[in-house]
């Protein structure tokens, strides 16, 4: 909301007239008196007067004095019975950001705890970002870091967002949609994750109203019409449920509840159905005394109306990750209308509404609530892990959004513990959820005592056991199917670290090659020259410059010239430029450089092939065969390529593409596969052209060989197989080279 220029607060001589601190009918005062002592209330109103003075002259776009906003935020939190420091922080949450008040002043007057909460809520200011999206992501990252230290920060933030959403009418439509989208994508899922059901549903409905105003109006009218049409049926069902429970001596509070509008909209779009096809718009909630009575009530209601198979969920035995517990069942009601019923105890109902905030609201010693707090703490710690592994705010925001999936699957660890994962999670997600080291070293998985691929999607009730190996490490292919933010962040962090290390080693070899070509000894370049070069480049370290060379972001020859200049050898550089240039030394390719060296997919070079290295800004050093058609245009630019050669001591397997023309007979694939295995090779991929009743057919293989000699031996063995007509090695885009 627009406000006037920042100013320092002047102590008022009397309470501001806007909302008198001693007003008997003050709504906030009444809420505070429900659970706080008078000393705490006085302290809160002292914070109100301080806030009112700080915001004096500032107004909201609606024309109201700005202080009405922090008072409303505090009122929302007072309904959750939050402690005085949180309410004071709510009243002061915009003071540091929008006025001249400092964190130290708040600390001196209201205590360090309040100052830390306010600081955690203050947005980033006066920092230039490349885009509004980046600024939003960075603000959000800061908020989550503060939240991970104290969950009350996010409770205030959610109350702040709830009040802003409820007063969004005065904004322009474009801004309404932007704020509503952010709320729907981030804040509503956080409220759901923390178990704040009322706030979650209200945020969703308000976001829906501003994002899709026409759809909101249509569904709202339809719900009101249905409410009238179904009033008689709902009344009969309520009476029947109450009567049957009373007959069985079960004390219960039975209420009707309406599905909120955005939930109806999601069901319509998700299942592609019309409003008239949704039968659970109106459901029933049965609140009983304790946990055993929940199951007793379930049996009674199943005797009253027949349950629909597959529509029963026991969230008491296996609670949701946000602490929600309840029995859900769908029954065939009168007139054949399906009715949804939730059964829960009073404790469960309290937590279902207040979630993690129930700690303050009910001051209970309930063991489940303690477990909920531990789950929330673990989730916040997981956020810290993700942000520490994410290189930038946008990446962190992406990981975090993925981690807020509301639909979950529940699987069992080998020790029988239950673990909740997002729906669609794989065995690798499970491994990282157990522990980062387990994820980094996993090589296989047993699901329900049977070996399965790591990419296998997990389902409810699966027993999952991860098999690890000491020298295993994350595979880049895992990023194609992992779902959780923690798994994605750790895999990316490992790959970036490995690529940086490997690229720095390759870059050092390339730089040394260029220095020797300039008649300089790399060992004679002192550290001070490197420090000056790092400062001039604006780099963080020497390794960063070397990694940039290895990844093709900097030219080794250019860095060599500049490094010699920094080392005081400028004269030698000038003389060298006048003299005929020395040909650069050849770089040896060992095949163990990892991600720093890429072998081109177009020609698939193997030891024994004449090769060239090309510098690619995205991939680093890419190795091609010297006759690869894909590199002809680059040969004209000498800065783009390097002389490279194979290390004769290298031992690893390389992929080669083969095309075979064979007789179209039964058992040919088995014969060829057997021949490849006997030659000590491995099949990486195989494909065949669709049979067209022709006498001959084409088979395409990708096989793994050690070198050109190994490939020749393999091809000779395959030629001895009857009905193999021709074998070609495929190189380049359609170019084929026959090895005799």
ChimeraX attribute file (.defattr): number of C-alpha atoms within 10 A of each C-alpha:
attribute: neighborCount
match mode: 1-to-1
recipient: residues
	/A:1	12
	/A:2	10
	/A:3	14
	/A:4	13
	/A:5	11
	/A:6	18
	/A:7	17
	/A:8	15
	/A:9	18
	/A:10	11
	/A:11	12
	/A:12	11
	/A:13	6
	/A:14	8
	/A:15	18
	/A:16	14
	/A:17	7
	/A:18	10
	/A:19	19
	/A:20	16
	/A:21	19
	/A:22	11
	/A:23	11
	/A:24	10
	/A:25	10
	/A:26	12
	/A:27	12
	/A:28	20
	/A:29	20
	/A:30	14
	/A:31	17
	/A:32	22
	/A:33	13
	/A:34	11
	/A:35	14
	/A:36	15
	/A:37	11
	/A:38	11
	/A:39	8
	/A:40	16
	/A:41	18
	/A:42	13
	/A:43	14
	/A:44	24
	/A:45	19
	/A:46	17
	/A:47	21
	/A:48	26
	/A:49	22
	/A:50	22
	/A:51	25
	/A:52	29
	/A:53	20
	/A:54	25
	/A:55	25
	/A:56	20
	/A:57	15
	/A:58	22
	/A:59	18
	/A:60	17
	/A:61	16
	/A:62	14
	/A:63	9
	/A:64	11
	/A:65	17
	/A:66	22
	/A:67	25
	/A:68	16
	/A:69	20
	/A:70	26
	/A:71	20
	/A:72	20
	/A:73	23
	/A:74	28
	/A:75	23
	/A:76	24
	/A:77	24
	/A:78	24
	/A:79	14
	/A:80	19
	/A:81	23
	/A:82	24
	/A:83	16
	/A:84	19
	/A:85	21
	/A:86	24
	/A:87	29
	/A:88	26
	/A:89	29
	/A:90	33
	/A:91	29
	/A:92	29
	/A:93	29
	/A:94	23
	/A:95	28
	/A:96	21
	/A:97	19
	/A:98	20
	/A:99	19
	/A:100	14
	/A:101	19
	/A:102	14
	/A:103	18
	/A:104	13
	/A:105	13
	/A:106	23
	/A:107	15
	/A:108	10
	/A:109	13
	/A:110	18
	/A:111	13
	/A:112	16
	/A:113	14
	/A:114	23
	/A:115	25
	/A:116	20
	/A:117	26
	/A:118	29
	/A:119	21
	/A:120	23
	/A:121	26
	/A:122	20
	/A:123	19
	/A:124	14
	/A:125	10
	/A:126	6
	/A:127	6
	/A:128	9
	/A:129	11
	/A:130	7
	/A:131	9
	/A:132	10
	/A:133	12
	/A:134	16
	/A:135	18
	/A:136	18
	/A:137	19
	/A:138	20
	/A:139	17
	/A:140	19
	/A:141	21
	/A:142	18
	/A:143	20
	/A:144	21
	/A:145	17
	/A:146	21
	/A:147	20
	/A:148	21
	/A:149	16
	/A:150	16
	/A:151	19
	/A:152	23
	/A:153	25
	/A:154	22
	/A:155	24
	/A:156	26
	/A:157	18
	/A:158	24
	/A:159	21
	/A:160	20
	/A:161	19
	/A:162	22
	/A:163	17
	/A:164	16
	/A:165	19
	/A:166	12
	/A:167	14
	/A:168	21
	/A:169	13
	/A:170	12
	/A:171	14
	/A:172	9
	/A:173	13
	/A:174	11
	/A:175	12
	/A:176	18
	/A:177	19
	/A:178	13
	/A:179	20
	/A:180	25
	/A:181	17
	/A:182	13
	/A:183	23
	/A:184	19
	/A:185	15
	/A:186	16
	/A:187	22
	/A:188	26
	/A:189	22
	/A:190	21
	/A:191	24
	/A:192	21
	/A:193	24
	/A:194	27
	/A:195	26
	/A:196	26
	/A:197	20
	/A:198	14
	/A:199	21
	/A:200	23
	/A:201	20
	/A:202	18
	/A:203	26
	/A:204	22
	/A:205	21
	/A:206	21
	/A:207	28
	/A:208	23
	/A:209	20
	/A:210	22
	/A:211	20
	/A:212	12
	/A:213	12
	/A:214	12
	/A:215	14
	/A:216	20
	/A:217	13
	/A:218	10
	/A:219	16
	/A:220	17
	/A:221	11
	/A:222	13
	/A:223	20
	/A:224	10
	/A:225	11
	/A:226	15
	/A:227	15
	/A:228	9
	/A:229	11
	/A:230	11
	/A:231	11
	/A:232	10
	/A:233	13
	/A:234	19
	/A:235	11
	/A:236	11
	/A:237	16
	/A:238	14
	/A:239	11
	/A:240	15
	/A:241	19
	/A:242	17
	/A:243	12
	/A:244	16
	/A:245	20
	/A:246	12
	/A:247	10
	/A:248	11
	/A:249	9
	/A:250	17
	/A:251	16
	/A:252	22
	/A:253	13
	/A:254	19
	/A:255	13
	/A:256	14
	/A:257	15
	/A:258	13
	/A:259	13
	/A:260	16
	/A:261	23
	/A:262	22
	/A:263	14
	/A:264	20
	/A:265	18
	/A:266	11
	/A:267	15
	/A:268	16
	/A:269	10
	/A:270	9
	/A:271	8
	/A:272	10
	/A:273	12
	/A:274	12
	/A:275	16
	/A:276	10
	/A:277	10
	/A:278	13
	/A:279	12
	/A:280	17
	/A:281	20
	/A:282	21
	/A:283	18
	/A:284	20
	/A:285	20
	/A:286	25
	/A:287	23
	/A:288	23
	/A:289	15
	/A:290	13
	/A:291	16
	/A:292	10
	/A:293	18
	/A:294	22
	/A:295	16
	/A:296	14
	/A:297	23
	/A:298	20
	/A:299	11
	/A:300	16
	/A:301	19
	/A:302	15
	/A:303	11
	/A:304	16
	/A:305	17
	/A:306	13
	/A:307	19
	/A:308	14
	/A:309	9
	/A:310	8
	/A:311	11
	/A:312	15
	/A:313	14
	/A:314	15
	/A:315	15
	/A:316	20
	/A:317	10
	/A:318	16
	/A:319	17
	/A:320	21
	/A:321	22
	/A:322	24
	/A:323	25
	/A:324	26
	/A:325	24
	/A:326	26
	/A:327	20
	/A:328	18
	/A:329	21
	/A:330	22
	/A:331	21
	/A:332	16
	/A:333	17
	/A:334	13
	/A:335	7
	/A:336	8
	/A:337	12
	/A:338	20
	/A:339	22
	/A:340	22
	/A:341	24
	/A:342	20
	/A:343	27
	/A:344	28
	/A:345	22
	/A:346	17
	/A:347	20
	/A:348	23
	/A:349	19
	/A:350	16
	/A:351	25
	/A:352	22
	/A:353	18
	/A:354	24
	/A:355	27
	/A:356	27
	/A:357	24
	/A:358	23
	/A:359	20
	/A:360	13
	/A:361	20
	/A:362	16
	/A:363	11
	/A:364	13
	/A:365	9
	/A:366	11
	/A:367	9
	/A:368	17
	/A:369	21
	/A:370	15
	/A:371	12
	/A:372	24
	/A:373	21
	/A:374	13
	/A:375	17
	/A:376	22
	/A:377	16
	/A:378	13
	/A:379	18
	/A:380	19
	/A:381	15
	/A:382	18
	/A:383	23
	/A:384	18
	/A:385	16
	/A:386	23
	/A:387	23
	/A:388	14
	/A:389	19
	/A:390	22
	/A:391	14
	/A:392	14
	/A:393	20
	/A:394	18
	/A:395	17
	/A:396	23
	/A:397	22
	/A:398	15
	/A:399	22
	/A:400	21
	/A:401	15
	/A:402	14
	/A:403	20
	/A:404	18
	/A:405	17
	/A:406	15
	/A:407	12
	/A:408	17
	/A:409	17
	/A:410	21
	/A:411	21
	/A:412	18
	/A:413	15
	/A:414	14
	/A:415	9
	/A:416	10
	/A:417	10
	/A:418	16
	/A:419	17
	/A:420	19
	/A:421	25
	/A:422	20
	/A:423	18
	/A:424	18
	/A:425	21
	/A:426	22
	/A:427	26
	/A:428	31
	/A:429	26
	/A:430	28
	/A:431	24
	/A:432	23
	/A:433	18
	/A:434	14
	/A:435	11
	/A:436	15
	/A:437	14
	/A:438	20
	/A:439	25
	/A:440	23
	/A:441	19
	/A:442	23
	/A:443	20
	/A:444	18
	/A:445	23
	/A:446	18
	/A:447	21
	/A:448	14
	/A:449	12
	/A:450	10
	/A:451	14
	/A:452	14
	/A:453	14
	/A:454	22
	/A:455	18
	/A:456	15
	/A:457	16
	/A:458	22
	/A:459	17
	/A:460	13
	/A:461	13
	/A:462	17
	/A:463	21
	/A:464	23
	/A:465	21
	/A:466	22
	/A:467	15
	/A:468	18
	/A:469	12
	/A:470	11
	/A:471	9
	/A:472	12
	/A:473	18
	/A:474	18
	/A:475	14
	/A:476	11
	/A:477	10
	/A:478	18
	/A:479	15
	/A:480	9
	/A:481	18
	/A:482	23
	/A:483	23
	/A:484	26
	/A:485	27
	/A:486	26
	/A:487	25
	/A:488	25
	/A:489	23
	/A:490	22
	/A:491	25
	/A:492	19
	/A:493	17
	/A:494	17
	/A:495	16
	/A:496	14
	/A:497	12
	/A:498	15
	/A:499	21
	/A:500	21
	/A:501	21
	/A:502	22
	/A:503	29
	/A:504	23
	/A:505	19
	/A:506	25
	/A:507	28
	/A:508	21
	/A:509	18
	/A:510	23
	/A:511	23
	/A:512	21
	/A:513	22
	/A:514	24
	/A:515	23
	/A:516	16
	/A:517	18
	/A:518	22
	/A:519	12
	/A:520	18
	/A:521	12
	/A:522	16
	/A:523	7
	/A:524	8
	/A:525	17
	/A:526	12
	/A:527	11
	/A:528	11
	/A:529	17
	/A:530	19
	/A:531	17
	/A:532	14
	/A:533	22
	/A:534	18
	/A:535	13
	/A:536	11
	/A:537	11
	/A:538	10
	/A:539	13
	/A:540	11
	/A:541	14
	/A:542	16
	/A:543	18
	/A:544	17
	/A:545	25
	/A:546	27
	/A:547	24
	/A:548	20
	/A:549	29
	/A:550	33
	/A:551	28
	/A:552	23
	/A:553	17
	/A:554	17
	/A:555	19
	/A:556	24
	/A:557	20
	/A:558	12
	/A:559	18
	/A:560	23
	/A:561	20
	/A:562	18
	/A:563	23
	/A:564	22
	/A:565	17
	/A:566	19
	/A:567	18
	/A:568	13
	/A:569	15
	/A:570	15
	/A:571	11
	/A:572	15
	/A:573	19
	/A:574	12
	/A:575	11
	/A:576	15
	/A:577	12
	/A:578	8
	/A:579	9
	/A:580	8
	/A:581	10
	/A:582	12
	/A:583	12
	/A:584	17
	/A:585	16
	/A:586	13
	/A:587	18
	/A:588	13
	/A:589	19
	/A:590	17
	/A:591	18
	/A:592	12
	/A:593	15
	/A:594	13
	/A:595	19
	/A:596	24
	/A:597	24
	/A:598	18
	/A:599	19
	/A:600	18
	/A:601	16
	/A:602	18
	/A:603	26
	/A:604	21
	/A:605	24
	/A:606	25
	/A:607	24
	/A:608	16
	/A:609	16
	/A:610	14
	/A:611	21
	/A:612	22
	/A:613	24
	/A:614	25
	/A:615	22
	/A:616	16
	/A:617	14
	/A:618	9
	/A:619	16
	/A:620	25
	/A:621	28
	/A:622	20
	/A:623	25
	/A:624	27
	/A:625	23
	/A:626	16
	/A:627	16
	/A:628	19
	/A:629	16
	/A:630	14
	/A:631	16
	/A:632	10
	/A:633	8
	/A:634	12
	/A:635	13
	/A:636	10
	/A:637	8
	/A:638	9
	/A:639	13
	/A:640	15
	/A:641	19
	/A:642	20
	/A:643	14
	/A:644	18
	/A:645	19
	/A:646	18
	/A:647	14
	/A:648	11
	/A:649	6
	/A:650	14
	/A:651	13
	/A:652	12
	/A:653	16
	/A:654	18
	/A:655	22
	/A:656	23
	/A:657	21
	/A:658	21
	/A:659	19
	/A:660	20
	/A:661	16
	/A:662	21
	/A:663	16
	/A:664	18
	/A:665	11
	/A:666	8
	/A:667	8
	/A:668	16
	/A:669	15
	/A:670	10
	/A:671	13
	/A:672	19
	/A:673	16
	/A:674	12
	/A:675	19
	/A:676	19
	/A:677	12
	/A:678	12
	/A:679	17
	/A:680	13
	/A:681	18
	/A:682	16
	/A:683	15
	/A:684	12
	/A:685	12
	/A:686	15
	/A:687	11
	/A:688	13
	/A:689	9
	/A:690	9
	/A:691	11
	/A:692	9
	/A:693	8
	/A:694	8
	/A:695	10
	/A:696	16
	/A:697	18
	/A:698	18
	/A:699	18
	/A:700	19
	/A:701	21
	/A:702	20
	/A:703	20
	/A:704	22
	/A:705	23
	/A:706	18
	/A:707	20
	/A:708	17
	/A:709	13
	/A:710	16
	/A:711	21
	/A:712	14
	/A:713	12
	/A:714	20
	/A:715	21
	/A:716	14
	/A:717	15
	/A:718	22
	/A:719	16
	/A:720	11
	/A:721	14
	/A:722	11
	/A:723	14
	/A:724	17
	/A:725	15
	/A:726	14
	/A:727	22
	/A:728	18
	/A:729	21
	/A:730	21
	/A:731	22
	/A:732	19
	/A:733	12
	/A:734	10
	/A:735	14
	/A:736	15
	/A:737	13
	/A:738	11
	/A:739	12
	/A:740	8
